Amino acid sequence: MLNLERLRVLHAVAVHGSVAGAAAALHVTPSGVSQQLAKLERESGHRLLEPHGRTVRLTHAGRTLAGYAARVVAEAAAAESDLADLSADIIGPLRLGGVGSSLRALLPDVLAELTRAHPRLVPTLVDGEAVGMVPLLARGDLDLLLVESWANRPLALPAGLATRTLAVEDVHLALGEGHPLADRECVDLGDLDGQVWATCPAGTEPYEALVQALRAVGREPEIRYTVTEFATQLALVARNLAVALFPEMGQSPAPPGVRFVPVRPRMRREVLAAWRAPGLAGRRPPPLPAARDGGARCLPRQTASPAVRACVDALSRVEWSSPGASRGDA
């Protein structure tokens, strides 16, 4: 009989690519991982690891068993979730991550609501960009992630993750009040030749969306300032050192001297909640419907843990102050 906990260890090695990576994810020592794998080899009757340079890799038998282990671990997680539903309280850790603007706009009210309703829930939070955080979610280091998907550069997520749309917002051009284009009602992207730009670092969704939007109208952006913090970008804009593209959630608080002007063609950003879906390992489920008309739709029980479901449902109900955004309308 194959042991579930040892299958979890094998799954972690397959996901993280090494014994050391699996040990870090499971919060055990590398020798502990090796011992569990040795026992699993005896149980299965097959060698699961083989030397590969200075490290080890899965054998053909190891890869085969790891595929089954992924499904077994997912089904076990679904069973644990259903059993947890028998209790009215939600307990334990909830590891959250996301891009700063959406975290600031959506999450504080949600965490306040959840921790009041479930005092034994222990949320933790880290911020960052999707390029670095989606892998953390996929391999189980995060439970829930708020990510952005720009209309001209949709975010590609790996199989096994489910999503819900939380908001769809317009993207505006941020200009200093003294900029020659600051008094326009709308600015054509094709008129932005020769501008100096501030944006997030290369590889992030905002950076790539900016580059693609300008190239689509025959312009190559001169990006001199790449900084993660929106506040720093706005400070540069306020001093007429750069222009920038800003989604509505990122426009507050803005320093004095900044104007936000719509652009043509219209640009939009979608904010999504993403999480691992038990039982969907290796498959990409369709996005779950957004909450519309002020009413949140609860997630199906089989799609997420109780803590994740409660958080996503609460996120779907929260209102944020930017008047131009549409809640869940694509």
C-alpha positions as CSV (number, residue, x, y, z in Angstrom):
1,M,0.0,0.0,0.0
2,L,1.4,3.4,-1.0
3,N,1.6,5.9,1.9
4,L,-0.2,9.2,1.3
5,E,2.4,11.3,3.2
6,R,5.2,9.8,1.1
7,L,3.2,10.5,-2.0
8,R,3.0,14.1,-0.9
9,V,6.8,14.2,-0.6
10,L,7.2,12.7,-4.1
11,H,4.8,15.3,-5.4
12,A,6.8,18.1,-3.7
13,V,10.0,16.9,-5.3
14,A,8.3,16.8,-8.8
15,V,6.9,20.3,-8.3
16,H,10.0,22.0,-6.8
17,G,12.5,20.1,-8.9
18,S,14.9,18.9,-6.1
19,V,15.0,17.3,-2.7
20,A,16.2,20.6,-1.2
21,G,13.3,22.5,-2.7
22,A,10.8,19.9,-1.5
23,A,12.3,20.0,2.0
24,A,11.9,23.8,2.1
25,A,8.3,23.6,0.9
26,L,7.4,20.9,3.4
27,H,9.4,22.5,6.3
28,V,11.5,19.4,6.9
29,T,15.1,18.5,6.4
30,P,16.5,17.2,3.1
31,S,17.5,14.0,4.9
32,G,13.9,13.6,6.0
33,V,12.7,13.9,2.4
34,S,15.3,11.3,1.3
35,Q,14.2,8.9,4.0
36,Q,10.5,9.2,3.0
37,L,11.5,8.6,-0.7
38,A,13.5,5.5,0.2
39,K,10.5,4.1,2.0
40,L,8.3,4.9,-1.0
41,E,10.8,3.1,-3.3
42,R,10.5,0.0,-1.1
43,E,6.7,0.3,-1.1
44,S,6.5,0.7,-4.9
45,G,9.2,-1.7,-5.8
46,H,10.8,0.8,-8.1
47,R,13.7,3.2,-8.0
48,L,12.3,6.7,-8.0
49,L,15.4,8.9,-8.1
50,E,18.7,8.7,-10.0
51,P,21.9,10.8,-9.9
52,H,22.0,13.8,-12.3
53,G,25.2,15.8,-12.1
54,R,25.4,17.2,-8.6
55,T,21.8,16.6,-7.8
56,V,19.1,13.9,-8.5
57,R,16.2,13.6,-10.8
58,L,13.1,11.4,-11.0
59,T,13.4,8.2,-13.0
60,H,10.8,7.2,-15.5
61,A,9.1,5.2,-12.7
62,G,9.4,8.3,-10.5
63,R,7.8,10.6,-13.0
64,T,5.0,8.1,-13.6
65,L,4.2,7.8,-9.9
66,A,4.5,11.5,-9.5
67,G,1.7,12.0,-12.0
68,Y,-0.5,9.8,-9.9
69,A,0.7,11.5,-6.7
70,A,-0.5,14.9,-8.0
71,R,-4.0,13.6,-8.5
72,V,-4.0,11.7,-5.1
73,V,-2.8,14.8,-3.3
74,A,-5.4,17.0,-5.0
75,E,-8.2,14.5,-4.1
76,A,-6.9,14.4,-0.5
77,A,-7.0,18.2,-0.4
78,A,-10.6,18.2,-1.7
79,A,-11.6,15.6,1.0
80,E,-10.0,17.8,3.7
81,S,-11.8,20.8,2.4
82,D,-15.2,19.0,2.5
83,L,-14.5,17.7,6.0
84,A,-13.6,21.2,7.1
85,D,-17.0,22.4,5.8
86,L,-18.6,20.4,8.6
87,S,-17.3,23.0,11.0
88,A,-18.8,26.5,11.0
89,D,-15.5,28.1,11.8
90,I,-12.6,28.6,9.5
91,I,-9.2,28.1,11.1
92,G,-5.5,28.0,10.2
93,P,-3.3,29.9,7.8
94,L,-4.4,31.8,4.7
95,R,-1.4,32.8,2.6
96,L,-2.2,35.7,0.4
97,G,-0.2,37.6,-2.3
98,G,-0.8,40.1,-5.0
99,V,0.0,43.3,-6.9
100,G,0.2,46.3,-4.6
101,S,-2.6,48.5,-6.2
102,S,-5.2,45.7,-6.0
103,L,-4.2,44.7,-2.5
104,R,-4.5,48.3,-1.3
105,A,-7.9,48.8,-2.9
106,L,-9.6,45.5,-2.1
107,L,-7.9,43.5,0.7
108,P,-7.9,45.5,3.9
109,D,-11.7,45.5,4.3
110,V,-11.8,41.8,3.4
111,L,-9.2,40.8,6.0
112,A,-11.0,42.9,8.6
113,E,-14.3,41.1,7.8
114,L,-12.8,37.6,7.8
115,T,-10.8,37.9,11.0
116,R,-13.8,39.3,12.8
117,A,-16.0,36.4,11.6
118,H,-13.2,33.8,12.0
119,P,-10.9,34.7,14.9
120,R,-8.8,31.5,14.4
121,L,-8.0,32.3,10.8
122,V,-4.4,33.5,10.4
123,P,-3.9,35.5,7.2
124,T,-0.4,36.4,5.9
125,L,0.3,38.7,3.0
126,V,3.1,39.4,0.6
127,D,3.1,41.8,-2.4
128,G,4.9,41.4,-5.7
129,E,4.3,41.1,-9.5
130,A,2.5,38.2,-11.2
131,V,5.7,37.1,-13.0
132,G,7.3,36.1,-9.6
133,M,4.2,35.2,-7.6
134,V,2.2,32.9,-10.0
135,P,4.9,30.2,-9.6
136,L,4.5,30.5,-5.8
137,L,0.8,29.9,-6.1
138,A,1.2,27.0,-8.5
139,R,3.6,25.1,-6.3
140,G,1.6,25.6,-3.1
141,D,3.6,28.4,-1.4
142,L,0.5,30.7,-1.6
143,D,-3.2,29.9,-1.2
144,L,-4.7,32.9,-3.0
145,L,-3.3,35.5,-5.4
146,L,-4.7,38.8,-6.7
147,V,-3.3,39.3,-10.2
148,E,-3.8,41.7,-13.1
149,S,-4.5,41.0,-16.7
150,W,-4.3,43.8,-19.2
151,A,-6.7,43.7,-22.1
152,N,-3.9,44.1,-24.7
153,R,-1.8,41.5,-23.0
154,P,-4.0,38.8,-21.2
155,L,-2.3,37.0,-18.4
156,A,-1.4,33.4,-19.1
157,L,-1.9,31.1,-16.0
158,P,-0.8,27.5,-15.7
159,A,-3.2,24.6,-15.6
160,G,-4.7,23.7,-12.3
161,L,-5.5,27.3,-11.3
162,A,-9.0,28.7,-11.0
163,T,-9.8,32.4,-11.3
164,R,-12.6,34.9,-10.6
165,T,-12.8,38.4,-12.0
166,L,-13.0,41.0,-9.2
167,A,-12.9,44.2,-11.2
168,V,-12.4,45.6,-14.7
169,E,-11.0,49.1,-14.8
170,D,-9.8,51.7,-17.2
171,V,-6.2,52.6,-17.7
172,H,-5.3,56.3,-18.0
173,L,-2.3,58.3,-18.9
174,A,-0.7,60.1,-16.0
175,L,0.7,63.5,-16.8
176,G,2.2,66.4,-14.9
177,E,0.0,69.4,-14.8
178,G,2.6,71.4,-16.9
179,H,2.7,68.7,-19.6
180,P,1.5,70.0,-23.1
181,L,-1.1,67.2,-23.3
182,A,-2.4,67.6,-19.7
183,D,-5.4,69.7,-20.8
184,R,-6.7,67.2,-23.4
185,E,-9.9,65.3,-22.8
186,C,-8.3,62.2,-24.4
187,V,-4.8,61.4,-25.7
188,D,-4.1,59.2,-28.7
189,L,-1.4,56.7,-28.0
190,G,0.0,57.6,-31.4
191,D,0.7,61.2,-30.2
192,L,3.1,60.0,-27.5
193,D,6.2,59.8,-29.6
194,G,9.3,61.2,-27.9
195,Q,7.9,60.9,-24.3
196,V,9.9,59.6,-21.4
197,W,8.1,56.8,-19.6
198,A,8.0,55.4,-16.0
199,T,6.7,51.9,-15.4
200,C,7.2,48.7,-13.5
201,P,10.3,46.6,-14.2
202,A,10.7,44.6,-17.4
203,G,8.8,41.3,-17.5
204,T,6.0,42.6,-15.4
205,E,2.4,42.9,-16.7
206,P,2.4,46.8,-16.7
207,Y,5.8,47.0,-18.5
208,E,4.8,44.5,-21.2
209,A,1.3,46.0,-21.7
210,L,2.9,49.5,-22.2
211,V,5.4,48.3,-24.7
212,Q,2.8,46.3,-26.7
213,A,0.3,49.3,-26.6
214,L,2.8,51.7,-28.0
215,R,4.2,49.3,-30.6
216,A,0.6,48.7,-31.8
217,V,0.5,52.3,-32.9
218,G,4.0,52.4,-34.3
219,R,5.8,53.9,-31.3
220,E,8.7,52.6,-29.3
221,P,8.5,53.8,-25.7
222,E,11.6,55.4,-24.2
223,I,11.5,53.9,-20.7
224,R,14.0,55.5,-18.4
225,Y,12.4,54.8,-15.0
226,T,11.5,51.2,-14.0
227,V,10.3,51.1,-10.4
228,T,7.8,48.8,-8.7
229,E,6.1,51.3,-6.5
230,F,3.3,53.3,-8.1
231,A,3.9,56.1,-5.6
232,T,7.4,56.6,-7.0
233,Q,6.2,56.6,-10.6
234,L,3.6,59.3,-9.7
235,A,6.2,61.4,-8.0
236,L,8.3,61.3,-11.2
237,V,5.2,62.3,-13.2
238,A,4.3,65.1,-10.8
239,R,7.7,66.7,-11.5
240,N,7.3,66.3,-15.3
241,L,10.2,63.8,-15.5
242,A,8.0,61.1,-17.1
243,V,4.6,60.0,-18.2
244,A,3.0,56.7,-17.2
245,L,0.0,54.4,-17.7
246,F,-2.1,53.9,-14.6
247,P,-5.1,51.7,-13.8
248,E,-7.7,53.3,-11.7
249,M,-6.8,51.3,-8.6
250,G,-3.3,52.7,-8.8
251,Q,-4.3,56.4,-9.0
252,S,-5.0,57.0,-5.4
253,P,-3.4,58.6,-3.5
254,A,-1.8,60.8,-6.1
255,P,0.5,63.7,-5.3
256,P,-0.4,67.3,-6.3
257,G,0.4,68.1,-9.8
258,V,-0.8,64.9,-11.5
259,R,-3.6,64.6,-14.1
260,F,-5.1,61.3,-15.3
261,V,-6.3,61.5,-18.9
262,P,-8.2,58.7,-20.9
263,V,-6.3,57.2,-23.8
264,R,-7.3,56.1,-27.3
265,P,-7.5,53.2,-28.1
266,R,-9.1,52.5,-24.8
267,M,-7.0,50.4,-22.4
268,R,-8.4,48.3,-19.6
269,R,-7.1,46.1,-16.8
270,E,-8.8,43.1,-15.2
271,V,-8.1,42.2,-11.5
272,L,-8.4,38.5,-10.8
273,A,-8.4,36.3,-7.8
274,A,-6.5,33.0,-8.6
275,W,-6.1,29.9,-6.5
276,R,-5.2,26.2,-6.9
277,A,-8.3,24.1,-7.6
278,P,-8.3,20.7,-5.8
279,G,-9.0,17.9,-8.2
280,L,-8.0,20.0,-11.3
281,A,-4.3,19.2,-11.3
282,G,-3.1,19.2,-14.9
283,R,-6.3,20.9,-16.2
284,R,-7.2,24.5,-16.8
285,P,-10.7,25.2,-15.5
286,P,-12.8,28.0,-17.1
287,P,-12.8,31.3,-15.1
288,L,-15.6,31.4,-12.6
289,P,-18.3,34.0,-13.1
290,A,-17.8,37.4,-11.5
291,A,-20.2,38.9,-9.0
292,R,-22.6,41.2,-10.8
293,D,-25.2,43.7,-9.8
294,G,-24.0,43.9,-6.2
295,G,-24.5,40.2,-5.5
296,A,-21.6,37.8,-5.0
297,R,-21.9,34.3,-6.2
298,C,-20.4,31.8,-3.8
299,L,-17.8,29.4,-5.1
300,P,-18.7,25.8,-5.6
301,R,-17.5,23.7,-2.6
302,Q,-15.2,21.5,-4.7
303,T,-13.2,24.4,-6.2
304,A,-11.3,25.7,-3.2
305,S,-10.6,25.4,0.6
306,P,-13.0,27.0,3.0
307,A,-10.6,29.8,3.8
308,V,-10.0,30.6,0.1
309,R,-13.7,30.4,-0.7
310,A,-14.6,32.8,2.1
311,C,-11.9,35.2,1.0
312,V,-12.9,35.1,-2.7
313,D,-16.6,35.6,-1.9
314,A,-15.7,38.5,0.4
315,L,-13.5,40.1,-2.3
316,S,-16.4,39.8,-4.7
317,R,-18.6,41.9,-2.4
318,V,-16.1,44.6,-1.5
319,E,-16.6,48.0,-3.1
320,W,-13.8,50.3,-3.9
321,S,-13.9,54.1,-4.4
322,S,-12.7,54.5,-8.0
323,P,-15.9,55.6,-9.8
324,G,-14.8,54.7,-13.3
325,A,-14.4,51.0,-12.8
326,S,-17.0,48.4,-13.6
327,R,-17.4,45.5,-11.1
328,G,-16.9,42.3,-13.0
329,D,-18.0,43.5,-16.4
330,A,-15.7,42.6,-19.2
